[in-house]
Amino acid sequence: MGASGWDYYTDYDPDPRAVLARLHERVLAEGDYYWADDDVPRPATRAELHSLYEAHEHLAEEGTHSILDIDRIAPVGTRDDFGTIVALPPERLRAALGTERPTRAQFDAVYRGGADLLDDFPRWSGRCAVLYDDDAPAQIVLWGYSGD
């Protein structure tokens, strides 16, 4: 099938684990992810997903082409790694968006335009950035590529 790009917006939370857990729950509840085998029931939790991956290696290799393929959010400066989203550094935000505190509209205008400055990470990983409203953190956007 090939890799798929994805992106998610969620309310701001200073705890990256809470952000990721909330998105995982949302995507699992909505069923908004690729599932490579119709004969295997879709999981309802991350624990079920990992159990199914252990029992059906082909599902793990294919992935879900979604945030479910991500295990952690890492701070700025962290090296890219499988299953990891790394926060975009302020200088990259400034170079791509003209500000270190972009609004969603500013981010969308550049991201939807295909800015290479926002797209420099390996498959099975991604980036994130805080989006602002009236100079206060309002949302977090996470984007990446995963799946085979």
DANORGI-V502756 format. One record per residue. N is the residue number from 1. RES is the residue in one letter. SS is DSSP state (helix for helix, strand for strand, loop for the rest). PHI is phi in degrees with one decimal (* if undefined). D_LAST is the distance of its C-alpha to the last C-alpha in whole Angstrom. Layout:
n=N res=RES ss=SS phi=PHI d_last=D_LAST
n=N res=RES ss=SS phi=PHI d_last=D_LAST
//
This chain:
n=1 res=M ss=loop phi=* d_last=6
n=2 res=G ss=loop phi=90.6 d_last=5
n=3 res=A ss=loop phi=-72.9 d_last=5
n=4 res=S ss=strand phi=-124.0 d_last=8
n=5 res=G ss=strand phi=-87.1 d_last=11
n=6 res=W ss=strand phi=-148.8 d_last=14
n=7 res=D ss=strand phi=-151.3 d_last=17
n=8 res=Y ss=strand phi=-141.4 d_last=20
n=9 res=Y ss=strand phi=-116.3 d_last=24
n=10 res=T ss=strand phi=-146.7 d_last=26
n=11 res=D ss=strand phi=-59.0 d_last=29
n=12 res=Y ss=loop phi=-63.2 d_last=30
n=13 res=D ss=loop phi=-148.8 d_last=31
n=14 res=P ss=loop phi=-70.6 d_last=32
n=15 res=D ss=loop phi=-96.7 d_last=30
n=16 res=P ss=helix phi=-59.9 d_last=26
n=17 res=R ss=helix phi=-64.9 d_last=25
n=18 res=A ss=helix phi=-67.2 d_last=27
n=19 res=V ss=helix phi=-59.5 d_last=25
n=20 res=L ss=helix phi=-65.4 d_last=22
n=21 res=A ss=helix phi=-61.6 d_last=23
n=22 res=R ss=helix phi=-62.2 d_last=25
n=23 res=L ss=helix phi=-67.4 d_last=21
n=24 res=H ss=helix phi=-58.3 d_last=20
n=25 res=E ss=helix phi=-60.8 d_last=23
n=26 res=R ss=helix phi=-61.9 d_last=23
n=27 res=V ss=helix phi=-66.9 d_last=19
n=28 res=L ss=helix phi=-63.4 d_last=20
n=29 res=A ss=helix phi=-64.8 d_last=23
n=30 res=E ss=helix phi=-79.3 d_last=22
n=31 res=G ss=loop phi=67.4 d_last=19
n=32 res=D ss=loop phi=-90.6 d_last=17
n=33 res=Y ss=loop phi=-157.9 d_last=14
n=34 res=Y ss=loop phi=-76.8 d_last=11
n=35 res=W ss=loop phi=-132.3 d_last=12
n=36 res=A ss=loop phi=-78.4 d_last=10
n=37 res=D ss=loop phi=-140.8 d_last=14
n=38 res=D ss=loop phi=-65.8 d_last=17
n=39 res=D ss=loop phi=-82.3 d_last=19
n=40 res=V ss=loop phi=-108.2 d_last=18
n=41 res=P ss=loop phi=-59.5 d_last=20
n=42 res=R ss=loop phi=-68.0 d_last=18
n=43 res=P ss=loop phi=-75.7 d_last=19
n=44 res=A ss=loop phi=-104.7 d_last=22
n=45 res=T ss=loop phi=-137.6 d_last=22
n=46 res=R ss=helix phi=-64.6 d_last=20
n=47 res=A ss=helix phi=-61.8 d_last=22
n=48 res=E ss=helix phi=-64.1 d_last=21
n=49 res=L ss=helix phi=-58.2 d_last=17
n=50 res=H ss=helix phi=-66.2 d_last=17
n=51 res=S ss=helix phi=-64.2 d_last=20
n=52 res=L ss=helix phi=-66.5 d_last=17
n=53 res=Y ss=helix phi=-62.8 d_last=14
n=54 res=E ss=helix phi=-67.3 d_last=17
n=55 res=A ss=helix phi=-82.7 d_last=18
n=56 res=H ss=loop phi=-134.1 d_last=15
n=57 res=E ss=helix phi=-55.5 d_last=13
n=58 res=H ss=helix phi=-62.4 d_last=10
n=59 res=L ss=helix phi=-69.8 d_last=10
n=60 res=A ss=helix phi=-64.7 d_last=10
n=61 res=E ss=helix phi=-67.0 d_last=7
n=62 res=E ss=helix phi=-79.4 d_last=5
n=63 res=G ss=loop phi=73.9 d_last=7
n=64 res=T ss=loop phi=-107.3 d_last=9
n=65 res=H ss=loop phi=56.4 d_last=8
n=66 res=S ss=loop phi=-156.5 d_last=12
n=67 res=I ss=helix phi=-60.7 d_last=14
n=68 res=L ss=helix phi=-64.0 d_last=14
n=69 res=D ss=helix phi=-82.9 d_last=11
n=70 res=I ss=loop phi=-109.1 d_last=14
n=71 res=D ss=loop phi=-103.0 d_last=17
n=72 res=R ss=strand phi=-157.2 d_last=20
n=73 res=I ss=strand phi=-111.2 d_last=21
n=74 res=A ss=strand phi=-112.7 d_last=23
n=75 res=P ss=loop phi=-72.5 d_last=26
n=76 res=V ss=loop phi=-50.0 d_last=27
n=77 res=G ss=loop phi=90.4 d_last=27
n=78 res=T ss=loop phi=-72.9 d_last=24
n=79 res=R ss=loop phi=-69.7 d_last=22
n=80 res=D ss=loop phi=-58.7 d_last=18
n=81 res=D ss=loop phi=-151.3 d_last=16
n=82 res=F ss=loop phi=-54.9 d_last=13
n=83 res=G ss=loop phi=72.7 d_last=13
n=84 res=T ss=strand phi=-125.2 d_last=16
n=85 res=I ss=strand phi=-102.7 d_last=18
n=86 res=V ss=strand phi=-111.7 d_last=21
n=87 res=A ss=strand phi=-62.1 d_last=24
n=88 res=L ss=loop phi=-71.4 d_last=25
n=89 res=P ss=loop phi=-67.8 d_last=28
n=90 res=P ss=helix phi=-54.6 d_last=31
n=91 res=E ss=helix phi=-66.5 d_last=31
n=92 res=R ss=helix phi=-73.4 d_last=28
n=93 res=L ss=helix phi=-60.5 d_last=29
n=94 res=R ss=helix phi=-62.8 d_last=32
n=95 res=A ss=helix phi=-65.9 d_last=31
n=96 res=A ss=helix phi=-84.1 d_last=28
n=97 res=L ss=helix phi=-118.1 d_last=30
n=98 res=G ss=loop phi=80.0 d_last=34
n=99 res=T ss=loop phi=-158.4 d_last=34
n=100 res=E ss=loop phi=-91.7 d_last=33
n=101 res=R ss=loop phi=-129.4 d_last=34
n=102 res=P ss=loop phi=-73.1 d_last=32
n=103 res=T ss=loop phi=-85.1 d_last=32
n=104 res=R ss=helix phi=-62.9 d_last=30
n=105 res=A ss=helix phi=-62.1 d_last=31
n=106 res=Q ss=helix phi=-64.4 d_last=31
n=107 res=F ss=helix phi=-61.8 d_last=27
n=108 res=D ss=helix phi=-58.4 d_last=26
n=109 res=A ss=helix phi=-60.1 d_last=28
n=110 res=V ss=helix phi=-82.0 d_last=27
n=111 res=Y ss=helix phi=-62.5 d_last=23
n=112 res=R ss=loop phi=-67.4 d_last=23
n=113 res=G ss=loop phi=-82.7 d_last=25
n=114 res=G ss=loop phi=80.0 d_last=22
n=115 res=A ss=loop phi=-63.3 d_last=23
n=116 res=D ss=helix phi=-63.8 d_last=22
n=117 res=L ss=helix phi=-65.9 d_last=24
n=118 res=L ss=helix phi=-99.5 d_last=21
n=119 res=D ss=loop phi=-124.9 d_last=18
n=120 res=D ss=loop phi=-109.7 d_last=18
n=121 res=F ss=loop phi=-147.2 d_last=16
n=122 res=P ss=loop phi=-75.8 d_last=13
n=123 res=R ss=loop phi=-57.9 d_last=9
n=124 res=W ss=loop phi=70.4 d_last=9
n=125 res=S ss=strand phi=-154.3 d_last=13
n=126 res=G ss=strand phi=-174.8 d_last=15
n=127 res=R ss=strand phi=-134.3 d_last=19
n=128 res=C ss=strand phi=-146.4 d_last=22
n=129 res=A ss=strand phi=-153.1 d_last=25
n=130 res=V ss=strand phi=-84.5 d_last=28
n=131 res=L ss=strand phi=-109.6 d_last=30
n=132 res=Y ss=strand phi=-115.5 d_last=34
n=133 res=D ss=strand phi=-137.8 d_last=36
n=134 res=D ss=loop phi=53.9 d_last=40
n=135 res=D ss=loop phi=65.9 d_last=39
n=136 res=A ss=strand phi=-118.5 d_last=38
n=137 res=P ss=strand phi=-57.9 d_last=34
n=138 res=A ss=strand phi=-121.7 d_last=33
n=139 res=Q ss=strand phi=-142.5 d_last=29
n=140 res=I ss=strand phi=-123.7 d_last=26
n=141 res=V ss=strand phi=-110.1 d_last=23
n=142 res=L ss=strand phi=-126.7 d_last=20
n=143 res=W ss=strand phi=-143.8 d_last=17
n=144 res=G ss=strand phi=-173.2 d_last=13
n=145 res=Y ss=strand phi=-132.7 d_last=10
n=146 res=S ss=strand phi=-157.5 d_last=7
n=147 res=G ss=loop phi=99.4 d_last=4
n=148 res=D ss=loop phi=-124.5 d_last=0
//
